């Protein structure tokens, strides 16, 4: 039985809809130095299934829960078992709604982390660092050199 809809921006979702929330190790680059931060973010079903196949991930743990346990309107709640110094990822609320929709389409993914449980046996790795504020700077050296006949009519 589903509870009353309580999300104005997501009328198709209810408070008891399933979602997976993960704790990821990310990095922020400031003044040429890289600082480690722990980020709380929703994990969509496709990403969760890929992680369960053994790919390296920056997630330390993930818990199967409901939208109501992490969101009340636009207010975010720290899930049980997550460190108090962890911060919520950017666009957490719309990403949580999007992730919850993926579990409605892919019911089988709910069995990977049952409701109310926490999973920690990931292939955890920070070898490929997730830099949150990375900026791509394009310069002239990045241009691909074309053959001299590329734009000529022969």
Buried (B, 14 or more C-beta within 10 A) or exposed (E): EEEEEBBEEBEEBBBEBBBBBBBBBBBBBEEEEEEEBBBBBBBBBEBBBEBBEEEEBBBBBBBBBBBBBBBEEEEBEBBEEBEEEBBBBEEBBEBBBBBBBBBBEBEEBBEBBEBEEBBEEBEBEBEEBBEBEEEEEEEEEEEEEEEEEEEEEE
